[in-house]
Amino acid sequence: MGILIKDGWVLTREGEGLEFKRGYVWIEGDRIREIRSDDRRQKALEDGCTLVINARGCAVLPGMINGHSHLFQTFVRGLGEGKPLMEWLQSAVWPMATCMEEEDFYLAALIGCLENLKGGATAVIDMHYVHTTKASSDMVLQAMQDTGIRGYLCRTSADQNYHPPLMEDKDTVFKEMDRLLGRWHGRAGGRLSLMVGLLNPWACSADLVKSAVEYAGANGLRLQIHVAESDAVVEKTLKAYGLRNVDWLKEQGCLGENVQYVHGVCLEDDELEVLKEHGVSLVHCPIANMYLASGTARVTDWLARGLNVALATDGPGSNNSQDMLEVLKFTACLQKLRTMDAAALSCGQVLDMATAGGARALGRDDLGVLEEGAKADVITVRLDRMHIAPVHRIDSALVYNANGGDVDTVLVDGRVVVYQGRSTLVDEEEIRAKAQKRIAQLRRQVGL
């Protein structure tokens, strides 16, 4: 008994490259058991399986990994038009975030998780830094559990130079981490995980950073931090410490294969060499970097140095969307513009960053790939649409034509969580209606 995804164009890895082959994916439990192109074997499996998913006209991919988001920001999307990073935070994010109640965090995360799934991401890292209510992190994790996504809650802290209601003392930070680890880490059959988060170098003291690094190492957790997001951020760190971001983080020991730096727009060559030496992963958020006019990351240089790169939407407040297929096109096109080279990034490189690159950042070799024995986190993307047809190359069609509306079926841990574009687990209309009603109340409260 199992699930058969049949007659699709299946993304496989051939040596160092990616290739699409007509065939089937056979799933038992939470694992991929077979990937072949064999009509007789496919028929035999079809006769004895629990569910058949017809992928004719579809690409079959490993689920993408959204390497960085702030799910609560579904409640603030559209409020940051025309504002750079600091003004956007002060005028839009902070006022709304500090008024949100526990149910708001659940609703916002439900919407964000659903949008991620329907945009092709089977896993998301949520950098959650709003702890104005006791259980805001629990609400996000509950939403992850209820929607069926593979969720990484990166509980993030700041203890200086930030909006006072969003700062915490060190004892509170790690007491809460202990509580969340005991309650949530490894729950839902291992689908939910905790990570350690630091907001950025200028909002975190040296003591907090060192303690976070130690805590992550002692508990076998990944650690994520915003780094060199814009010139203004670098200047803040230079003013505070007399050091650029990476030099200061190196002094605190915030390096290693379990560490992820998000953005990295303003990293210089010597900083990149340090990251390469220590195995730090970089998380690229092209749309947010453009939206806030933060700058253009040197992704081609990162890859040329052998750094691992993951892709991400960033939060809905600085992107407005959680569409990972949209991120593919912006990733490719932005590097063409930056380098003035139309061949700056291949479609294969972009797809790899969105799948295996995210998995490598998480230390997982069973995600981001379609291989026998890998986790059955799989998506099908329709290619038989007018804005995609006719298809010359599937990889090009996915990177430059497809969008989240083309995602048809999504499986996480071998469970169908989206079928024909609709969630199988929660009532989308009810969630949307509740959120819209609540947003109207919050807007009045905030004075927007």
C-alpha positions as CSV (number, residue, x, y, z in Angstrom):
1,M,0.0,0.0,0.0
2,G,1.3,3.5,-0.8
3,I,0.9,6.6,-3.0
4,L,1.8,6.6,-6.7
5,I,2.5,9.9,-8.5
6,K,2.4,8.8,-12.1
7,D,3.1,10.0,-15.7
8,G,4.9,13.2,-14.6
9,W,8.2,14.8,-15.5
10,V,10.3,13.9,-12.5
11,L,13.3,16.1,-11.4
12,T,16.3,13.8,-10.8
13,R,20.0,14.5,-10.2
14,E,22.4,13.2,-12.8
15,G,25.9,13.6,-11.5
16,E,26.3,17.3,-10.7
17,G,23.3,18.4,-12.9
18,L,19.5,18.2,-12.7
19,E,17.4,16.5,-15.3
20,F,13.7,15.8,-15.9
21,K,12.6,12.3,-16.9
22,R,9.2,11.0,-17.6
23,G,8.2,8.5,-14.9
24,Y,6.6,7.8,-11.6
25,V,7.4,8.3,-7.9
26,W,6.3,5.6,-5.5
27,I,5.8,6.5,-1.8
28,E,5.4,4.3,1.2
29,G,4.9,5.9,4.6
30,D,7.0,9.1,4.8
31,R,9.6,7.9,2.3
32,I,10.2,7.8,-1.4
33,R,10.7,4.1,-2.3
34,E,11.0,4.1,-6.1
35,I,11.6,6.6,-9.0
36,R,11.5,4.9,-12.4
37,S,10.3,5.1,-15.9
38,D,8.8,1.6,-16.4
39,D,5.2,1.3,-17.7
40,R,4.7,-2.3,-16.5
41,R,6.0,-1.6,-13.0
42,Q,3.9,1.5,-12.8
43,K,0.8,-0.4,-13.8
44,A,1.5,-3.1,-11.1
45,L,2.0,-0.4,-8.4
46,E,-1.2,1.4,-9.5
47,D,-3.2,-1.8,-9.1
48,G,-2.2,-2.2,-5.5
49,C,-1.8,1.3,-4.1
50,T,-3.9,3.5,-1.8
51,L,-3.9,6.7,-3.9
52,V,-2.9,7.5,-7.5
53,I,-2.0,11.1,-8.3
54,N,-2.1,11.7,-12.0
55,A,0.8,14.1,-12.8
56,R,0.4,14.1,-16.6
57,G,1.2,17.6,-17.8
58,C,3.1,18.3,-14.5
59,A,6.6,18.6,-13.3
60,V,7.3,16.6,-10.2
61,L,9.8,18.2,-7.8
62,P,11.2,17.9,-4.3
63,G,9.4,20.4,-2.1
64,M,11.2,23.7,-2.0
65,I,12.6,25.0,1.3
66,N,11.8,28.6,2.2
67,G,14.9,29.4,4.1
68,H,13.6,32.5,5.9
69,S,10.3,34.1,6.7
70,H,8.4,36.0,9.4
71,L,5.0,34.4,9.3
72,F,3.3,36.9,11.6
73,Q,3.9,39.5,8.9
74,T,1.0,38.3,6.8
75,F,-0.9,40.7,9.0
76,V,1.3,43.7,7.9
77,R,1.7,43.0,4.2
78,G,1.1,46.0,2.0
79,L,1.8,48.5,4.8
80,G,5.5,49.0,3.9
81,E,5.2,50.6,0.5
82,G,8.0,53.0,-0.4
83,K,9.9,52.7,2.9
84,P,13.5,51.6,3.6
85,L,14.2,49.0,6.3
86,M,14.3,51.1,9.5
87,E,11.3,53.4,8.5
88,W,9.3,50.3,7.4
89,L,9.9,48.7,10.8
90,Q,9.0,51.8,12.8
91,S,5.9,52.7,10.8
92,A,4.4,49.4,9.9
93,V,5.8,46.3,11.6
94,W,6.4,47.4,15.2
95,P,3.0,49.1,15.7
96,M,1.0,46.1,14.3
97,A,3.2,43.5,16.0
98,T,2.8,44.9,19.5
99,C,-1.0,45.0,19.2
100,M,-1.3,41.4,18.0
101,E,-2.9,38.9,20.4
102,E,-2.2,35.1,20.6
103,E,-5.1,34.2,18.3
104,D,-3.7,36.7,15.8
105,F,-0.3,34.9,15.7
106,Y,-2.1,31.6,15.0
107,L,-4.3,33.1,12.2
108,A,-1.3,34.9,10.6
109,A,0.8,31.8,10.7
110,L,-2.0,29.7,9.3
111,I,-2.2,32.0,6.3
112,G,1.6,32.0,5.9
113,C,1.9,28.3,6.1
114,L,-0.9,27.7,3.6
115,E,0.7,30.2,1.2
116,N,4.0,28.6,1.5
117,L,2.6,25.2,0.7
118,K,0.5,26.5,-2.2
119,G,3.6,28.3,-3.5
120,G,5.7,25.1,-3.6
121,A,7.5,25.2,-0.2
122,T,7.1,22.0,1.8
123,A,9.3,23.4,4.6
124,V,9.7,26.9,6.0
125,I,12.0,28.5,8.6
126,D,10.0,31.1,10.5
127,M,12.3,33.6,12.3
128,H,9.8,34.6,15.0
129,Y,10.9,37.6,17.1
130,V,7.6,39.0,18.5
131,H,7.2,37.7,22.0
132,T,4.7,40.2,23.4
133,T,2.3,37.4,24.4
134,K,3.4,34.3,26.3
135,A,2.4,31.8,23.7
136,S,3.0,33.5,20.4
137,S,5.7,30.9,19.4
138,D,3.3,28.1,20.4
139,M,0.7,29.6,18.1
140,V,3.0,29.6,15.2
141,L,4.0,26.0,15.9
142,Q,0.4,25.0,16.2
143,A,-0.4,26.5,12.8
144,M,2.6,24.6,11.3
145,Q,1.2,21.4,12.8
146,D,-2.4,22.0,11.7
147,T,-1.5,22.9,8.0
148,G,0.9,20.0,7.6
149,I,4.0,21.9,6.6
150,R,7.5,21.0,7.8
151,G,8.1,23.8,10.1
152,Y,11.2,25.2,11.8
153,L,10.4,27.7,14.5
154,C,13.5,29.9,14.8
155,R,12.8,31.7,18.2
156,T,14.6,34.9,17.8
157,S,15.7,37.5,20.3
158,A,17.2,41.0,20.7
159,D,18.4,42.6,23.9
160,Q,19.6,46.1,23.0
161,N,19.1,49.0,20.6
162,Y,15.7,47.8,19.4
163,H,12.0,48.5,19.9
164,P,11.6,48.0,23.7
165,P,8.5,45.8,23.7
166,L,10.4,43.4,21.4
167,M,13.5,43.1,23.5
168,E,14.1,40.3,26.1
169,D,16.7,39.6,28.8
170,K,18.9,36.6,28.3
171,D,17.4,34.5,31.1
172,T,13.9,34.8,29.5
173,V,15.3,33.9,26.1
174,F,16.7,30.5,27.1
175,K,14.1,29.6,29.7
176,E,11.6,29.9,26.8
177,M,13.8,28.0,24.5
178,D,13.9,25.2,27.1
179,R,10.1,25.2,27.4
180,L,9.6,25.1,23.6
181,L,12.1,22.4,23.1
182,G,10.4,20.2,25.6
183,R,7.0,20.8,24.2
184,W,7.5,21.0,20.4
185,H,10.8,19.9,19.1
186,G,10.4,16.7,17.1
187,R,6.6,16.7,17.4
188,A,4.4,15.6,14.5
189,G,6.6,12.7,13.7
190,G,9.7,14.9,13.6
191,R,8.0,17.5,11.3
192,L,8.4,20.3,13.8
193,S,11.7,21.6,14.9
194,L,13.2,24.5,16.9
195,M,16.1,26.7,15.9
196,V,18.0,29.5,17.8
197,G,17.5,33.0,16.3
198,L,19.4,36.3,16.8
199,L,17.8,39.3,15.2
200,N,21.0,41.1,14.0
201,P,24.5,42.1,15.3
202,W,23.5,45.6,16.4
203,A,20.4,44.5,18.3
204,C,22.1,41.7,20.2
205,S,24.8,42.0,22.8
206,A,28.0,40.0,22.7
207,D,26.8,38.1,25.7
208,L,23.5,37.1,24.1
209,V,25.3,36.0,20.9
210,K,27.8,33.9,22.7
211,S,25.1,32.3,24.8
212,A,23.0,31.6,21.8
213,V,25.9,30.0,20.0
214,E,26.6,27.8,23.0
215,Y,23.0,26.9,23.4
216,A,22.6,25.9,19.8
217,G,25.7,23.7,20.0
218,A,24.7,22.0,23.2
219,N,21.3,21.2,21.9
220,G,22.2,20.2,18.3
221,L,20.2,23.1,16.8
222,R,20.7,25.4,13.8
223,L,21.2,29.1,14.3
224,Q,20.0,31.9,12.1
225,I,20.7,35.7,12.1
226,H,20.2,38.7,9.8
227,V,23.6,39.9,8.5
228,A,24.7,42.8,6.4
229,E,21.2,43.4,5.1
230,S,22.0,46.9,3.9
231,D,24.6,49.6,4.1
232,A,22.7,51.2,7.0
233,V,22.9,47.9,8.9
234,V,26.6,47.7,8.4
235,E,27.1,51.3,9.5
236,K,25.1,50.6,12.7
237,T,27.5,47.7,13.5
238,L,30.6,49.8,12.7
239,K,29.3,52.6,14.9
240,A,28.5,50.2,17.8
241,Y,31.6,48.0,17.7
242,G,34.1,49.5,15.2
243,L,33.8,46.2,13.2
244,R,31.9,45.0,10.2
245,N,29.2,42.3,10.7
246,V,31.3,39.2,10.1
247,D,34.3,40.4,12.0
248,W,32.2,41.1,15.0
249,L,30.3,37.8,14.8
250,K,33.5,35.9,14.4
251,E,34.7,37.4,17.7
252,Q,31.6,36.0,19.4
253,G,32.1,32.5,17.8
254,C,28.9,32.9,15.6
255,L,30.3,30.7,12.8
256,G,29.9,27.1,11.8
257,E,28.1,24.6,9.6
258,N,25.0,25.0,11.8
259,V,24.8,28.8,11.2
260,Q,22.8,30.6,8.6
261,Y,23.4,34.2,7.7
262,V,20.3,35.8,6.1
263,H,20.6,38.5,3.3
264,G,24.4,39.2,3.2
265,V,23.8,42.0,0.7
266,C,26.8,44.0,1.8
267,L,29.3,41.2,2.5
268,E,32.9,41.9,1.2
269,D,35.4,39.4,-0.2
270,D,37.3,38.8,3.0
271,E,34.0,38.2,4.9
272,L,33.0,35.6,2.3
273,E,36.2,33.8,2.8
274,V,35.6,33.6,6.5
275,L,32.1,32.1,5.8
276,K,33.5,29.6,3.4
277,E,36.2,28.5,5.9
278,H,33.6,27.9,8.6
279,G,30.9,26.4,6.4
280,V,28.2,29.1,7.1
281,S,25.2,29.0,4.8
282,L,23.8,32.1,3.2
283,V,20.1,32.7,2.7
284,H,19.2,34.9,-0.2
285,C,15.9,36.9,-0.2
286,P,16.0,38.7,-3.6
287,I,12.4,40.2,-3.5
288,A,12.7,41.6,0.0
289,N,16.1,43.1,-0.8
290,M,14.5,44.9,-3.8
291,Y,11.3,45.8,-2.0
292,L,13.2,47.6,0.8
293,A,15.9,48.9,-1.6
294,S,18.5,47.2,0.5
295,G,20.8,46.3,-2.4
296,T,21.7,43.3,-4.6
297,A,23.4,40.3,-3.1
298,R,26.5,38.9,-4.9
299,V,25.0,35.4,-5.3
300,T,27.2,34.4,-8.3
301,D,30.3,35.3,-6.2
302,W,28.9,33.2,-3.3
303,L,28.5,30.2,-5.5
304,A,31.8,30.7,-7.2
305,R,33.5,30.5,-3.8
306,G,31.7,27.3,-3.0
307,L,29.4,28.7,-0.4
308,N,26.1,27.0,0.2
309,V,23.1,29.2,-0.7
310,A,19.5,28.7,0.2
311,L,16.6,30.8,-1.2
312,A,13.8,32.5,0.7
313,T,10.8,34.8,0.4
314,D,11.5,36.7,3.6
315,G,8.5,37.8,5.5
316,P,5.2,38.9,3.8
317,G,5.8,42.4,5.1
318,S,8.9,42.9,2.9
319,N,7.8,40.8,0.0
320,N,4.0,40.7,0.2
321,S,4.1,37.1,-1.0
322,Q,5.3,33.7,0.1
323,D,5.5,32.3,-3.4
324,M,8.8,30.4,-3.8
325,L,8.3,29.8,-7.5
326,E,8.2,33.6,-7.9
327,V,11.5,33.8,-6.0
328,L,13.1,31.5,-8.6
329,K,12.6,34.1,-11.4
330,F,13.7,37.1,-9.3
331,T,16.8,35.2,-8.2
332,A,17.9,34.5,-11.8
333,C,16.9,37.9,-13.3
334,L,18.5,40.0,-10.5
335,Q,21.9,38.3,-11.0
336,K,21.7,38.9,-14.7
337,L,21.1,42.6,-14.1
338,R,23.8,42.8,-11.4
339,T,26.5,41.2,-13.5
340,M,25.2,42.3,-16.9
341,D,25.5,38.7,-17.9
342,A,22.5,37.0,-19.4
343,A,24.0,33.6,-18.4
344,A,24.8,34.6,-14.8
345,L,22.8,31.7,-13.2
346,S,21.5,28.6,-14.9
347,C,18.0,27.3,-14.2
348,G,19.6,24.2,-12.6
349,Q,21.6,26.4,-10.1
350,V,18.4,28.3,-9.2
351,L,16.4,25.1,-8.6
352,D,19.2,23.6,-6.6
353,M,19.4,26.6,-4.2
354,A,15.6,26.4,-3.7
355,T,15.7,22.7,-2.9
356,A,19.0,21.0,-2.0
357,G,20.6,24.3,-0.9
358,G,17.9,24.8,1.7
359,A,18.3,21.2,2.9
360,R,22.1,21.6,3.2
361,A,21.5,24.7,5.3
362,L,19.4,22.6,7.6
363,G,21.9,19.7,7.7
364,R,19.5,17.4,5.9
365,D,20.4,15.1,3.1
366,D,16.9,13.6,3.0
367,L,15.1,16.8,2.0
368,G,15.3,18.8,-1.2
369,V,15.9,15.8,-3.4
370,L,13.8,13.1,-5.2
371,E,15.8,10.0,-4.4
372,E,14.9,6.6,-3.1
373,G,15.0,6.8,0.7
374,A,14.5,10.5,0.9
375,K,11.6,12.1,2.7
376,A,8.4,12.2,0.7
377,D,8.2,16.0,0.5
378,V,7.0,16.3,-3.1
379,I,5.2,18.9,-5.2
380,T,3.6,18.7,-8.6
381,V,3.5,21.9,-10.8
382,R,1.2,22.2,-13.7
383,L,2.9,22.9,-17.0
384,D,-0.2,22.8,-19.2
385,R,-1.2,26.4,-18.7
386,M,-1.3,29.2,-21.3
387,H,1.3,31.3,-19.6
388,I,3.7,28.3,-19.7
389,A,2.9,26.6,-23.0
390,P,4.5,25.6,-25.2
391,V,7.3,24.0,-23.1
392,H,10.8,23.7,-24.6
393,R,12.7,23.1,-21.4
394,I,11.0,22.2,-18.1
395,D,13.6,23.8,-15.9
396,S,13.2,27.1,-17.8
397,A,9.4,26.9,-17.6
398,L,9.6,26.5,-13.9
399,V,12.1,29.3,-13.3
400,Y,10.7,31.9,-15.7
401,N,7.0,31.0,-16.3
402,A,5.5,29.2,-13.4
403,N,4.1,30.8,-10.2
404,G,2.4,29.6,-7.0
405,G,-1.0,29.3,-8.7
406,D,0.4,26.4,-10.8
407,V,1.2,24.2,-7.8
408,D,-1.3,21.3,-8.0
409,T,-0.5,18.7,-5.3
410,V,1.8,18.9,-2.2
411,L,2.9,16.0,0.0
412,V,4.8,16.4,3.2
413,D,6.1,13.2,5.0
414,G,4.0,11.2,2.4
415,R,0.8,13.0,3.4
416,V,-1.2,14.9,0.8
417,V,-1.6,18.4,2.4
418,V,-2.6,20.2,-0.8
419,Y,-4.6,18.6,-3.6
420,Q,-5.6,20.3,-6.8
421,G,-4.5,23.6,-5.3
422,R,-6.6,23.3,-2.1
423,S,-5.6,22.5,1.5
424,T,-6.8,19.1,2.6
425,L,-6.5,19.8,6.3
426,V,-8.0,23.2,7.1
427,D,-10.8,25.5,5.9
428,E,-9.2,28.2,3.8
429,E,-12.3,30.4,3.6
430,E,-12.9,30.4,7.3
431,I,-9.3,31.3,8.0
432,R,-9.3,34.1,5.5
433,A,-12.6,35.6,6.8
434,K,-11.4,35.5,10.4
435,A,-8.2,37.2,9.5
436,Q,-9.8,39.9,7.5
437,K,-12.2,40.7,10.4
438,R,-9.4,40.8,12.9
439,I,-7.2,43.0,10.7
440,A,-10.0,45.6,10.5
441,Q,-10.0,45.7,14.3
442,L,-6.2,46.0,14.5
443,R,-6.1,48.8,12.0
444,R,-8.5,50.8,14.1
445,Q,-6.5,50.0,17.2
446,V,-3.2,51.0,15.6
447,G,-4.7,54.1,13.9
448,L,-4.1,53.0,10.3
